[in-house]
Amino acid sequence: MGRVPTARNPLTRAFSRELRAARTKAGMTQEQLAYESGVHPTYVSQVERGLLSPTLTKLGAMARALGRPEPPAPPRGARSVSWPVSAAGKENT
């Protein structure tokens, strides 16, 4: 299964900005975030550039590494999940 470029997806671009803002606010490098969340530094870079969308498992690992709440598990049979995302650089409430 090949990877699909996601850079044109507005949600992916917004998430990418959020991830980078949270990482820099935490004072972490991409390498530190990768190590703490158990992913390769290239993966963090590609997610931050909007080239990849993280799986829920990897998203949860990165959120824990950044001290952020994990995304909720989707309800059984759900087609979408609502998860509040703040504007880049602003705190989630």
C-alpha positions as CSV (number, residue, x, y, z in Angstrom):
1,M,0.0,0.0,0.0
2,G,1.6,3.3,-1.1
3,R,1.5,6.6,0.7
4,V,-0.9,9.2,-0.6
5,P,0.4,12.8,-0.7
6,T,-1.7,14.8,1.7
7,A,-0.2,18.3,1.4
8,R,-3.3,19.7,-0.4
9,N,-5.7,18.6,2.4
10,P,-6.5,21.7,4.5
11,L,-7.0,19.5,7.7
12,T,-3.6,18.0,7.2
13,R,-2.0,21.4,6.7
14,A,-3.7,22.7,9.9
15,F,-2.6,19.7,11.9
16,S,0.9,20.0,10.6
17,R,1.1,23.6,11.8
18,E,-0.4,22.5,15.2
19,L,2.2,19.8,15.6
20,R,5.1,22.0,14.8
21,A,3.8,24.8,17.1
22,A,3.3,22.3,20.0
23,R,6.7,20.8,19.5
24,T,8.5,24.1,19.4
25,K,6.5,25.4,22.4
26,A,7.7,22.3,24.3
27,G,11.3,23.2,23.3
28,M,11.7,19.9,21.5
29,T,13.5,19.1,18.2
30,Q,12.0,16.8,15.7
31,E,14.6,14.2,16.7
32,Q,13.6,14.5,20.4
33,L,9.9,14.2,19.6
34,A,10.6,11.2,17.4
35,Y,12.6,9.5,20.1
36,E,10.0,10.2,22.8
37,S,7.2,8.9,20.6
38,G,8.9,5.9,19.1
39,V,8.9,7.0,15.5
40,H,11.6,7.9,13.0
41,P,12.7,11.6,12.8
42,T,11.9,11.5,9.1
43,Y,8.3,10.6,10.0
44,V,8.0,13.6,12.2
45,S,9.4,15.8,9.5
46,Q,7.0,14.5,6.9
47,V,4.0,14.9,9.2
48,E,5.0,18.5,10.0
49,R,5.4,19.3,6.3
50,G,1.9,17.8,5.6
51,L,3.3,15.0,3.5
52,L,1.8,12.3,5.7
53,S,-1.1,12.0,8.0
54,P,-0.2,10.1,11.2
55,T,-2.1,7.0,12.3
56,L,-4.1,7.3,15.5
57,T,-1.5,5.2,17.3
58,K,1.3,7.5,16.3
59,L,-0.7,10.6,16.9
60,G,-1.4,9.4,20.4
61,A,2.3,8.7,21.0
62,M,3.3,12.1,19.8
63,A,0.6,13.7,21.9
64,R,1.9,11.9,25.0
65,A,5.4,13.0,24.2
66,L,4.3,16.6,24.0
67,G,2.2,16.4,27.2
68,R,-1.1,16.9,25.2
69,P,-4.3,14.9,25.5
70,E,-4.6,12.0,23.2
71,P,-7.3,12.0,20.5
72,P,-10.4,10.1,21.5
73,A,-11.1,6.7,20.0
74,P,-13.8,6.8,17.3
75,P,-17.1,5.3,18.3
76,R,-17.8,2.0,16.8
77,G,-19.2,2.5,13.3
78,A,-18.4,6.2,13.2
79,R,-17.4,7.8,9.9
80,S,-15.8,10.8,11.5
81,V,-14.5,12.0,14.9
82,S,-14.8,15.5,16.3
83,W,-11.6,16.5,18.1
84,P,-11.1,20.1,19.0
85,V,-8.1,21.6,17.4
86,S,-6.9,25.1,18.3
87,A,-5.4,27.7,16.1
88,A,-1.6,27.3,15.8
89,G,0.1,28.6,18.9
90,K,-3.0,28.8,21.0
91,E,-3.8,26.5,23.9
92,N,-6.5,23.8,23.6
93,T,-9.2,24.2,26.2
